[in-house]
Amino acid sequence: MTSEGPVGSRWRGIAGAFGHRPVQLYAVGMVTANVIGAVIVFGLIRFILPLPIDPAAVLSARNFITFGAYLPVAVIIGFALGIGVAAPAFEWLGTGGVPDIRAYQAVLRLPARQVVVNATLWTIGLLVFVTVNGIGDGGVNLLVVIALAVGLGGAATCAMGYVVAERILRPITAQVMIRGVPGRYTAPGVTSRLVAMWGLSTAVPLVGAGLIALGRLLEIVIRPGDDIAAAVLALSLISLTVGAGGMLLAARSVADPVTQIIAAMHRVERGSYDTRVPVYDGSEIGRLQVGFNRMAATVGEREHIRTLFGMHVGDAVAARALKEEPTLGGEIREVAVLFIDLVGSTSLAQTHSPEEIVTLLNDFFGTVVETAARHDGFVNKFEGDAALLVYGAPLPHDDPAGAALRTARTLAQAIPFDGRLDAGIGVSFGACLAGNVGAANRFEYTVIGDPVNAAARLSDLAKDRDSRVVASSDALDAAAVDETQHWTVADEVTLRGRSEPTSLAIPRGAGRQRDNAVSTASATEP
């Protein structure tokens, strides 16, 4: 059994991190950026910048030996510095789990810190080569040319290094961003990135071209008679190509997340409320990504609440409540009221389990809700084993009485429900107060008036009639002709609580239809 100290654990985590593809690509990208910078330096000195001495003297064995000696030292220094700034991130990648604050900050700041590492390496290299060539024959003029070439190569390396690091590390950044966007930016913002990229890839080459022209005018570095046209042209081309490429990469670092958000926004508009975008930036871009995800979650939650709200109070009431500011009180409306109540629910409870009763009631109310919706009715409430349906409120209706009568006829044809449930249906018509009733912080939409009471009394009366549905003559008088032809006036009855008799109407042939339905149901029962 062996024990492993903090140092061993740290290096095990760092070593494990190199098994991640983004880390491997990151290492390759940094090496590639430095190689491109070295090629730029070689091309500038050998082919572009005018030298005060023979180019062969610059590309001498002394400089090649210096380069060969500095390269492994630079690799070691660069590796040490890179590991130092990325150690917390690499440790977390090697061990896994939720990133701590050190790993979180290390990942977000790694591209900017890599610029510092590259700048340090190139600054050390500049000092080394200036020192080596300072003892030669070129003098100050040669040192200025070397400094200019190394400066341009280093600037290009830093610019490419940042863009490559930011892009390659996006999958890792997205993982650590589960902790959320930091309170303050830990990565350069959009403005800083674009300005820095412009400065490194465009302004620096232009400054180099300007210095060459200035040296020619002042006869410093550039000897009389030297042709600077090729050097200025080359630097201009470098500025155009490298600048365009650098600005394109920088612009893509901003455009890519915006494009992702636009595509995700379209998916949310189509109803995919679980859509989320990856968060992989510590700047205002990351805040935009997090903001979109929060917005999508909020929209999804609101739509879920809207759906539940509609299930509880009805789509019409839900739509009205969301559109208008709900207040207590209401208005007088001419409405038709349908009341349907089961027969023998007490005895049903004695012969069936609660689970069976709930299943039967759900099937029963499902038929009621579906039929009411088909005729533009509003299921105002369920009362135990009964339901109250309203036509003409909260939404206006061209023929509320006719729609209520059609619903009653359709439901009567479905009795007995499920072959076992019997019901009585009453329909009335008249003026009611329709609006919100309750307390200021808890109320419901309902209708109050004599037609509601009349419909309930008529449903009780219908339970003892073969038709199982009874309507008041007021409802029949208010309905359109195409519906009234399906009804016939029956007798007059004084409803409970009333002093005046009420004329009744029943569907034509309702008794015969019910007898056939009962006979069919009895024949199918075991």
QUISUL-V489343 format. One line per field, one symbol per residue. phi: phi as a letter, one per 40 degrees, with the letter a starting at -180 (. if undefined). psi: psi as a letter, one per 40 degrees, with the letter a starting at -180 (. if undefined). A space follows every 10 residues. Layout:
# QUISUL-V489343
phi=???
psi=???
This chain:
# QUISUL-V489343
phi=.bbbcdcccc cccccccccc ddcccccccc cccccccccc ccccccbbcc bcbcdccccc cccccccccc dccccccccc cccccbddcc ccccbggccc cccdcccccc dccccccccc cccccccccc ccccccccgc cccccccccc cccccccccc cccccccccd ccccccccch cccbcbbdcc cccccccccc bbccdccccc ccccccccfb gccdgccccc cccccccccc cccccccccc cccccdcccc cccccccccc hccccbbcbb acbccccccc cccccccccc ccccccccdc ccbgcccccc cccbccbcha acbcbbbbbb bcbgcccccc bbcdcccccc cccccccccc ccccbgcbcc abbgbbabbb bhacccbcac cccccccccc cccccccfgb cbabbbbbai cbcbicbibc baaacabbic dccccccccc ccccbccgab bccccccccc ccccccbbcb bbbccdgbbb cbcbbbccgc cccccccccc cccccc
psi=hiihiddddd dddddddeeh dddddddddd dddddddddd ddddddechh ieihddddfi dddddddddd dddddddddd dddddedddd dddddaahha dddddddded dddddddddd dddddddddd ddedeaedad dddddddddd dddddddddd dddddddded ddddddeeei hidiheiiid dddddddddd eddddddddd dddddddefh dhiheihedd dddddddddd dddddddddd dddddddddd ddddddddde egeehiiihf headdddddd dddddddddd dddddddddd ddeidddddd dddihhiiaa ihihiihhhh hihfdddddd eiiddddddd dddddddddd ddddffihhd ihgbfiihhh heieiihdgd dddddddddd dddehhhfed hiihhhhiia hihhahhaid ehiihihhid dddddddddd dddeiddehh iidddddeii deddeeiihb aihhiheidi ihhiiiihed dddddddddd dddei.
